[in-house]
Amino acid sequence: MPRFAPFLLSLSCLLPTPLLAQEEKPAAYPPAGDRLLVCNKAAHTLSIFSPLERRELATLPTGQGPHEVAISPDGAMAVVTDYGAQKPGQTLTVIDLTLAAVVRTIDLTMDEVQTDGTRSAKTFLRPHGVQFVAPHRVVVTSEASRRLLLVDVELGKIERTWTSPQTTMHMVSLSADRTRAAATSIREGSVVFFNLAADGTASTPPIECAPGSEGLAIDPTTGFTWVGNRAANTLSVVDASTAKVLKTIATGDFPFRLTFPTDGKHALVTCAEGGQLQVFDTKTYELVREISIHADASELSAMPMGVTTDPDGKRAYVACGRGEFVSVIDLEAGKVIDRLPAGKGCDGIAYARPVVAAPAAAVPARLKG
């Protein structure tokens, strides 16, 4: 079975795009409700599903090679990173979920002051990991430039950047209070941390985990960062305060993405080549459940990749790259209960639940604008 090749990164400014024509989405698109979003890398699209009805509501165009997607705190907006294909990407696609429409494309270019005092345009290529830090602001990793970017998605403007000592920077995760970010490097097998209230570079040197560090998530309860090391078939549990690995946990083949259901009691890990979703106890670090996901009657894995859960912690949704479907998993029963057909190269996935008002959360003063 082929291994995934290491990836690279990018970012830039704002190019408004028209709303989608009505015929590009079903006429009966619901005005409100939960949404499940899936990036289709090879099709250059984003699929929007109703997870409650288990049907696709719309398919929207993105930039080339959409890899990851983030949801705004109010559940009304999505931001997709256009990683690119053979040609590196340099854009973000912003989507209004209430309309099922692309509302703008942000080109990741900004003016930078050079060492001689002159200014020149800098384009941030290969955008990949993305997370909302405030209602209209996201942080985005740019693999090719070793930068973490703060982008105002309403203005289409890069406001600040932080530099990573890593040669590449792939995924990003946020602490529960959104004041700290963690980012992984596949090439170096490491994780770094950023203080989002500070300028400059990462707040820690690279912390070595194991070969192929990629997927990661910060435990909302303990604050520890769990990193999936896909080439080592392990997880590293990292304490940012001491910059040390607390625990190394064996996994199935090719741990790819991680997430925590809202109660923080378990960590969910997709094993792309093992063909399963593994569930670990966050206190004991023990494997408590393994849920098999099959593509067909062959021995090939379904290649489970991106994973998300609903806000109730009852269902997990896994984008499966082989077979191109989303596996719907009942977490209490520990089994697959449905499949949703997805697009070519499905990978990044996120769950949106609209709320009346964005939940109150601590936001660093430097990020409020």
N, C-alpha and C positions, 0 to 999 in steps of 0.2 A: 504493500500500500504506500503511495507516495507521501512523503513528508511535506509539510508546508514550508515554503521558502521564507527566509527572513524578510520582513517588510521595511519600508522607509517612510518619511514624514513631510507636512506643509501648511501655509496661511496667506491673507490679503485684504480688500477695501469694500465697495458696494456697487453692484450693478443691478438696478431694479428690473424685475421681470414682470410681465403682465400676468394677471390671474388666469388660471386655466380655463379653457372653453368649457361650457357646461357639458358638452358631450363626452368630455374626458373622464367624467365620473358619473355614477348612476344617478338618475333623476331623483331617486328616492333616498338620497344620502340623508341619514338622520341628523337632526339639528343638534343633538347632544347625546352623551353617553360615553362609556369606556371605549378606548381605542387601543389596538395592538398594532405596533408599527414594526415593519421588517425591511431591512435594506437588502436589495437584490444587486449584488456587486456586478455580475456579468450582464444584467439587463439594464443597469443604470437607472433603476427605478426604486420607489418606496411603495410597499404595499400597506394599505390601511385596512385592518380587520375590525369587525365587531366581535370581541372575545365572548360576549354573552350569547350572541346569535351564532357564533362560529361561522361567519361568512365574510368574504372580502367586500369592502365597501367602495374602495377606489385604488387605483394605481397611478402614482404621480411621477413625472420625470425628475431626475436629479442631475447633478454633474456626473462625470465619468467615475465609475468605481466607488459608489457610496459604501463606506465601511461601518460607521457607527452613527447612532442617533441618540439625542438627549431630549428630554421633555421638560418644559418650563414648570415652575412650581404650581401654577394654576391649571396645568393640564391642557392648555389651549394652544400651545405652540410647540413645534418640534424643530430641531436643528440637526442637519445631516452633514457629516464630513465627506467631501468629495475627494477621496484619496487619489483618484486617477487610475489609469491602466498602464500601458507602456509609457505614455506621457504622464509625468507627475501632475497631480491635481493641485489646485490652489484656491478652491472655493468652498463656501458653506452654502447649503440650500436651506432656506427658512420656510416653514410650512405652517399655515393657519389650519388647525385641526377642526375648527368649527365649520369651515368652508370646504375642507379637503382641497386646498389650493396652495400652490407655490406663490409666496408673496414677494420674495426677493432672493437674489443670489449675491453673496458677499465675496468679493475678490480679496484675497488675503495679501494685500500689498500696503506698505506704509512708508513714509519718509523717515529715515534714520540719520542721526548726526554721526559723521565719521570722525576718526581720530584727529584729522586735520581741520575739523570744524565745519566742513562742507556737509551738505545734505544730499542724500540720494535715495531712490526708491529701493526698498527691500521687499522681495516677494517670498513668502513662507510656503514652501512646497510640502506636499504629502501630509495634509491634515488628517489626523486619525482619531485619537481619543477625544471625547467631548463631554462636558458636564456643566449644568447650570449652577452658577454661584450666586445669582441674584435674578429677579424676575425677567430682566432683559439682557443679562450678561452671561457669557459662557467662557470657560477656559478650554483651550484646544491645544493638543500637542502637534508640533510640526516636526516630523521625523528628520527631514532633510536639513533643517536649520538648527536642530537641538534647542528649540525654544518652546516654552509654554506661553500661550497667548491669552490675553484677556480681550474679548471682543464684545462690543455693544451691538447686539443683533438688530436693534431698531434703527440705529444710525448707520449700521454697516461699517463700523470703524474699529480698528485695532487700537485699544487704549494703552496697553502696557505689555511688556514681555518679560519673561524670566529665562535665564540661560541654564541649561543642564550640563553638568560635566560629563554626562554619558554621550557616547558617539551617536546613538540613536535614542529616541524616546517615543514609545508606542502608545500605551494605554494610560489613562488617568483616572483616579478615583478621589473622592472628597471625603473629609471627615464629616460627622453628622452636623457640626455647626458651620460647615463650609468655610473654615478659616485656614485649612491645611489641605494640600493636595499631594498625592503620591503618584509617581510615574515609573513605568518599567522600561527596561532595555532588553530586547530579545538577544541582541548581539553580545552583550556583556553579561547577561544573567544577573541583573541588579535592579534595585529600586532606589529612588531618591525622593526626598520630601521638600515641599515648598511652603514657606510662610506667605500666605496671600496678602498679608498686610505689609509686607516688606518688598523692597525693590531688589533688583540684581539677579543673583543666582540662587540655586537650590540651597536650602537651609542645612542640608546634610551632605556629606560626600556619598558617592554610590555605595550602597550596602549590598554586598555580594550575597546572592540567594543560591542559584544553581543554574546550569545551562538552560537557555531558552525562556527566561522569565518574561511572561507576557500578560495573561489575564490577572487582574487584581481587584480587590474590593476591601474597603475599610469597614471593620466590624462596627456597627453603630452603637453597640453597647460597651465594648472594651476599648475601642479606638485602635486596636491592633490591626495591622495590614496583612491580609492574606494574599500571597503571590503564587500563581501557578507556573511551575517550571516545566514547560512542555517537553524538553529534551531529556529531562531527568526523571519524569514521572513522579514528581513530588510537589508538595505545597510548602512554602516557607511562611511562618507566622512571624511578623516583624514588629518590634516595638520602636516607634519613631523617637521616643524620648531617650532611649539608650543607644539607638542606631545599631541594634543587634537582632539577630534571628533567634527567637525564643524557642521555636519548635519546627522540626522538619517532619512532614507527614507523607507517607507513601500513598500514591493514587493509582488509578487506572492509566491506560496508555494515552499520552498526549493531553494532559489537563490544559484546557483552552480558555474558558471563561468562568468567572465566579460571581455569585451574588448572595446577599443575605435577605431572607424574608423579613418582614417588618418587625417580628418579635426578637430577632437577633439570636435565636437559640440554635440555629443551624446555618451551615454554609453549604451552598449548592455549587457543585463543580461539574462542568461538562468535560467528558473525556472523548476527544474527537475520534481517535483511532480505536479506542476501547468500545465505543458505541453505547455509553451509558451516562446517566446522571448520577453522581455520587452525593450523598448527604452526610455531612460531618457534624458532630456535636461541638459547639464552639467553646464549651468549658473543658471537656475531656479530650478533645481532638480525635475522638474515635469515629470510625466509619459506622454509621447507624443504619444506612440503607443504600442499596444500589439498584437503580431502575434501568432496565435494559431498553434501548431504543434501536429497533431494527429497520433497515431500509427496505429489505426484500428477503426472499428465501435464500439468498447467497450468504457467504460468510463475511461479506464486506460490511463495515460499519456504516451506519446512517450518517456518520460524521456530525454529531451534535456539536454546535458551535456556540452562538450567542444564546444567553439565557436571561430571562426576567421572570418576575412573579407579579401577581395582582396585589393590590394594597392590603387585601385581607389575608394574604399568606396561604390561600387554599389551593391555588393553581400555579404551576410553573409552565412556562412556554419556552421551547427550545427550537432554535432555527437549525435545521439539519441540511448541511451542504450537499450530501449525497442523497438523492431522492427529491431534494428541493421541496421540503414541506416543513411546517411548524408542528412539533409534537406537543400536544396538550396533556399535562400530567396532573393527576390528582395527588397532591402531596400527602394527604392523610392516608389514602389507600396505597400509595406508593406504586402507581401504575399509570401507563399511558391510556388515556380515555378517548383521544380523538387525534386526527391529523388535519391540518389546514394546508392546501396546496399553496406554495409560495413561488417566487420567481427564480430565475437563474442566479446561482451564487448567493443564496440567502445567507445572511451572517448576523450583522448587528440587529438588535431587537430591543424594544422598550414598550412599557405599558403606561398609558395615559388615562388618568381619571380626572375629569373636570371638577373644580371646586369653585365655590362662590367667591372666595377671596384667597389670595396666596397665603399659605400658613406663615405665621410669624416665625422668624428664625434669625439667629445672630448673623449679621453680615459685616465683614470688616469695613471700617469707615472708608478705607481707600477704594473699596469696590462699589460704594453707593453712588459715586459720581457727583 
